[in-house]
Amino acid sequence: MQVVHNLKSTQLFDFLLNIAPVCPVFIWGAPGIGKSSLVELFALEVGLDCVSLLGSQLAPEDIIGVPQIVGGKSRFCPPTLIARDEPFCLFLDELNACSQEVQKAFYSLINDQRIGEYELPKGSIVIGAGNRTEDSAIVKPLSSALVNRMIHVNLQVHYRSWLDWAIQHTLHPLVTDYIQIRPEHLFSKPPQYEQPFSTPRSWHMLSNCLKSYTEDDLNTEVVKQLASGLLTPAHARQFIGYYKHQHYGFSIDEIIYGQRSWPKKLEERDVLHFLVHSFRLYLIKSLNYSFQPSEQDNLVENAKKLIIQLAHISPETAQIIFTEPETHTYDDNNYDMYQLPAWFSIEVLRSLPNLRTV
């Protein structure tokens, strides 16, 4: 869907409260970002039962019903899921995954809240949702007649909103603490090939899996199995490094202030990778916002030495500090778009010959 306005979850919730009672809404968005959960929460908030129909599993007769002879005349009997006496919220999930024939069956239901002779109870609400073509999901083009029967919005992943929800629902602290540190890992675009990828849903699933283990039974190998099976591979490696960092007591503050060295063992490279990313974020925040000039000078000198030490261990890992981060659009505060100050990069490059002897 082209040129559709982006809304984060809190904005979309308010949008539904105002618009859904007067106009059918279609929610576009990537898999696993919470479209279904948001609609169910909306229905609960307005006091309506939520009836979900999965477009990819429907046939036309599931909507219009089957014919029955009544008084010598045929009439269609709508299914019991839809034919209700009290108003409800009808959620047409994966609407753009159903066939053209099923789409046609939805025309009058969406536009007039009617199926043949049956009308939805007054006060009922119809909401549709679906993935986008670029999400590598099973989607079919929506007919122009169906597109024109709804107002369209795009649900945007927003890590602050998700974190509020995750903390409220007591997700595993490893998950919530990690996303606070690496919010850009909450979501990644679906890959072209079959492999796990990170979404709010997969992080929720990871939390459930982690909670299924006692603290004594949870170990690096278990975390590796779980993260690798649910997250984008690069994110899984970082999460495993974070777990080791937490479990074995590595601290980026200790490294920055000279109380501890970078981990050098090959089996600690995932921890090293995580610590370097943390170091980069620390520098971005500190050099841009936090320190007084004298403190900043001390940090810069320490940072130079640490970068050289890191380059001796792994030049590729040291380059992470100066690498452009992945770009996303889900955070209106552009958290992951912050960059190291240009003057710092220049300062490091100028000092490299001198620092080699340190």
C-alpha positions in Angstrom: 0.0 0.0 0.0 1.5 3.3 -1.1 1.4 6.6 0.8 -0.3 5.5 4.0 0.2 7.4 7.2 2.5 5.8 9.8 1.1 5.5 13.4 2.8 4.0 16.4 0.7 1.8 18.6 -0.5 4.5 21.1 -1.5 6.7 18.2 -3.3 3.9 16.4 -5.2 3.0 19.5 -6.5 6.6 19.8 -7.2 6.6 16.0 -9.3 3.4 16.3 -11.3 4.9 19.3 -12.3 7.9 17.1 -12.5 6.4 13.6 -13.4 2.7 13.8 -17.0 3.3 15.0 -17.8 5.4 11.9 -15.5 3.9 9.2 -13.9 0.5 8.6 -10.1 0.6 9.2 -7.4 -1.4 7.5 -4.1 -1.8 9.4 -1.0 -2.5 7.4 2.2 -3.7 9.0 5.0 -6.2 9.0 4.4 -9.7 10.6 4.8 -9.9 14.4 4.5 -6.2 15.3 1.3 -6.5 17.3 -1.6 -5.7 14.9 -3.8 -8.5 16.3 -3.0 -7.7 19.9 -3.8 -4.1 19.5 -7.2 -4.8 17.9 -8.1 -7.2 20.7 -7.0 -4.6 23.3 -9.1 -2.0 21.5 -12.2 -4.2 21.5 -11.7 -4.9 25.2 -11.4 -1.2 25.9 -14.7 -0.4 24.1 -16.5 -3.3 25.7 -17.0 -5.4 22.6 -16.3 -9.1 22.0 -13.6 -9.5 19.3 -14.4 -12.0 16.6 -11.3 -12.8 14.5 -11.5 -14.3 11.0 -8.3 -15.3 9.3 -8.4 -14.4 5.6 -5.9 -17.0 4.5 -8.2 -19.8 5.8 -11.5 -18.6 4.5 -13.8 -19.7 1.7 -16.7 -17.5 0.4 -19.3 -19.7 2.1 -17.5 -19.0 5.4 -18.7 -15.4 5.0 -22.0 -15.5 3.1 -23.1 -18.8 4.6 -24.8 -21.7 2.9 -28.2 -21.7 1.3 -31.3 -23.1 3.1 -34.8 -23.6 1.8 -37.3 -21.7 3.9 -41.0 -21.6 2.8 -40.1 -22.8 -0.7 -37.5 -20.0 -1.1 -33.7 -20.2 -0.7 -31.9 -17.9 1.7 -28.3 -17.8 2.9 -27.6 -18.5 6.5 -24.6 -16.6 7.8 -22.2 -18.4 10.1 -22.7 -18.3 13.8 -19.4 -16.5 14.3 -20.8 -13.5 12.5 -24.6 -13.8 13.0 -24.8 -12.4 16.6 -27.5 -10.6 18.5 -25.2 -8.1 20.3 -22.7 -5.7 18.7 -19.1 -6.9 18.4 -15.8 -6.1 16.8 -15.2 -8.1 13.7 -11.5 -8.4 13.0 -10.6 -9.5 9.5 -7.0 -10.6 9.9 -4.8 -11.3 6.9 -7.5 -9.9 4.8 -5.2 -9.4 1.9 -4.1 -13.0 2.0 -7.5 -14.3 0.9 -8.6 -15.1 -2.6 -10.4 -12.6 -4.9 -13.6 -14.6 -4.4 -13.4 -14.2 -0.6 -12.6 -10.5 -1.0 -15.8 -10.1 -3.0 -17.7 -11.8 -0.2 -16.5 -9.0 2.1 -17.7 -6.1 0.0 -21.1 -5.6 1.6 -19.9 -6.8 5.0 -17.3 -4.0 5.2 -19.2 -1.3 3.4 -22.8 -1.9 4.7 -22.2 -4.3 7.6 -24.6 -6.6 5.9 -24.4 -10.2 4.6 -27.4 -10.9 2.4 -30.5 -10.3 4.6 -28.5 -10.3 7.8 -27.2 -7.0 9.3 -24.5 -6.7 12.0 -26.0 -5.5 15.2 -25.9 -1.7 15.5 -22.7 -0.5 17.2 -20.6 -3.3 15.6 -17.1 -2.4 14.3 -15.2 -3.9 11.4 -11.4 -3.7 11.3 -9.1 -5.4 8.8 -5.3 -6.0 8.9 -2.7 -7.4 6.6 1.0 -7.7 5.8 2.7 -5.7 3.1 4.1 -7.1 -0.2 7.7 -6.3 0.9 7.3 -8.4 4.0 7.7 -11.7 2.1 4.4 -12.8 3.5 1.5 -14.6 1.7 -0.4 -11.6 0.3 -2.5 -10.9 -2.7 -3.5 -7.5 -4.2 -6.6 -6.0 -2.7 -9.2 -5.2 -5.3 -9.7 -1.5 -5.8 -13.3 -1.9 -4.7 -12.2 -3.3 -1.3 -9.4 -0.7 -0.9 -12.0 2.1 -1.4 -14.2 0.7 1.3 -11.8 1.3 4.2 -9.5 4.0 5.6 -5.8 2.8 5.6 -3.0 3.3 8.2 0.4 1.7 8.7 1.3 0.4 12.2 4.9 1.4 13.0 7.1 -0.4 15.5 8.0 1.9 18.4 10.3 0.5 21.0 9.2 2.8 23.9 5.6 1.8 23.5 6.5 -1.8 23.3 8.8 -1.6 26.4 6.0 0.0 28.4 3.8 -2.9 27.4 6.6 -5.5 28.0 7.3 -4.2 31.5 3.7 -4.1 32.4 3.2 -7.7 31.3 6.4 -8.8 33.2 8.4 -10.1 30.2 11.7 -11.7 31.2 14.1 -9.1 32.4 16.8 -10.3 30.0 14.5 -9.3 27.2 13.4 -5.9 28.5 16.8 -4.9 29.7 18.4 -5.9 26.4 15.9 -3.9 24.3 16.5 -0.9 26.5 20.1 -1.1 25.5 19.6 -2.1 21.9 16.2 -0.8 20.8 17.1 -1.1 17.1 17.0 -4.9 17.6 13.3 -4.9 18.4 12.4 -5.4 14.8 14.2 -6.3 11.6 12.7 -6.5 8.1 11.6 -10.0 7.1 14.5 -11.7 5.2 14.4 -12.9 1.6 15.2 -16.4 2.7 13.8 -18.7 5.3 15.4 -17.7 8.6 14.2 -16.4 12.0 13.9 -12.6 12.3 13.4 -10.2 15.2 9.9 -8.8 15.9 8.0 -7.8 19.0 6.3 -11.2 18.7 9.5 -13.1 18.6 10.9 -11.2 21.6 7.7 -12.1 23.5 8.2 -15.7 22.5 11.8 -15.6 23.7 10.6 -14.2 27.0 8.2 -17.1 27.4 10.9 -19.6 26.6 13.3 -18.1 29.0 10.7 -18.2 31.7 10.2 -21.9 31.2 13.6 -22.5 32.7 14.6 -22.1 36.3 17.5 -19.7 36.9 19.8 -22.7 37.7 18.9 -24.4 34.5 19.4 -21.4 32.3 22.9 -21.3 30.8 24.8 -20.0 27.7 23.9 -23.1 25.6 20.2 -22.8 26.3 20.2 -19.1 25.6 22.0 -19.7 22.3 19.5 -22.3 21.3 16.5 -20.1 22.1 17.9 -16.8 20.6 19.1 -18.5 17.4 15.7 -20.0 16.8 13.8 -16.8 17.2 15.9 -13.8 16.3 17.7 -12.3 13.4 21.1 -14.1 13.5 23.1 -10.9 14.2 20.7 -10.0 17.0 20.9 -13.5 18.4 24.7 -13.2 18.6 24.4 -9.9 20.4 21.8 -11.3 22.8 24.0 -14.2 23.6 26.9 -11.8 24.3 24.7 -9.8 26.5 23.7 -12.9 28.5 27.4 -13.8 29.0 28.1 -10.2 29.8 25.5 -10.3 32.6 26.2 -13.8 33.7 30.0 -13.6 34.0 30.2 -10.0 35.3 31.8 -8.2 32.3 31.2 -4.4 32.6 31.8 -1.7 30.0 32.3 0.8 32.9 35.2 -1.3 34.3 36.8 -1.4 30.9 36.4 2.3 30.3 38.0 3.3 33.6 40.8 0.8 33.3 39.7 -1.7 36.0 39.4 -4.5 33.4 40.7 -5.3 29.9 38.8 -6.3 26.8 38.0 -10.0 26.8 40.7 -11.6 24.5 39.7 -15.3 24.4 38.2 -16.6 21.2 35.3 -18.1 23.1 34.6 -14.6 24.5 34.3 -12.9 21.0 30.5 -12.7 21.3 30.9 -10.9 24.6 33.6 -8.6 23.1 31.2 -7.8 20.2 28.4 -6.8 22.6 30.8 -4.7 24.8 32.1 -2.8 21.7 28.6 -1.9 20.7 27.9 -0.8 24.3 31.2 1.2 24.2 30.1 2.9 21.0 26.7 3.9 22.5 28.4 5.1 25.6 30.7 7.4 23.5 27.8 8.7 21.5 25.8 9.7 24.6 28.8 11.0 26.5 30.5 13.0 23.8 27.3 14.5 22.6 25.5 15.3 25.8 26.9 14.3 29.2 30.5 15.5 30.0 32.1 18.8 31.0 35.1 19.7 28.7 37.8 18.5 31.1 36.0 15.2 31.7 35.4 14.9 28.0 39.2 15.3 27.3 39.9 12.4 29.7 37.3 10.3 28.1 38.7 10.9 24.6 42.2 9.9 25.7 40.9 6.8 27.4 38.8 6.0 24.3 41.8 6.3 22.0 43.8 3.8 24.1 40.9 1.4 24.3 40.4 1.5 20.5 44.0 0.7 19.9 43.9 -2.1 22.4 40.8 -3.4 20.7 42.4 -3.2 17.2 45.2 -5.5 18.4 42.6 -8.1 19.5 40.3 -7.8 16.5 40.6 -5.1 13.9 37.2 -6.0 12.4 35.5 -5.5 15.8 37.3 -2.2 16.4 35.8 -0.9 13.2 32.3 -1.3 14.7 32.9 1.8 16.7 33.0 3.9 13.5 30.5 2.0 11.4 27.2 3.6 10.5 24.4 1.9 12.4 21.4 0.3 10.7 18.8 2.8 9.8 15.2 2.4 10.9 12.1 4.6 10.9 10.2 3.1 13.9 11.5 5.5 16.5 10.4 9.1 16.1 13.3 10.1 18.4 15.8 8.5 16.0 17.7 6.9 18.9 19.7 4.6 16.6 20.5 7.4 14.1 22.8 9.2 16.6 26.4 9.3 15.4 29.8 9.7 16.9 30.8 13.4 16.6 32.9 13.9 13.5 35.6 15.7 15.5 36.1 12.6 17.6 36.6 10.4 14.5 39.1 12.9 13.1 40.9 13.1 16.5 41.3 9.4 16.7 42.7 9.2 13.1 45.2 12.0 13.8 46.4 10.3 17.0 46.7 6.8 15.7 50.5 7.0 14.9 51.2 8.2 18.4 48.9 5.8 20.1 50.6 2.7 18.5 53.4 3.1 21.1 51.0 3.4 24.1 
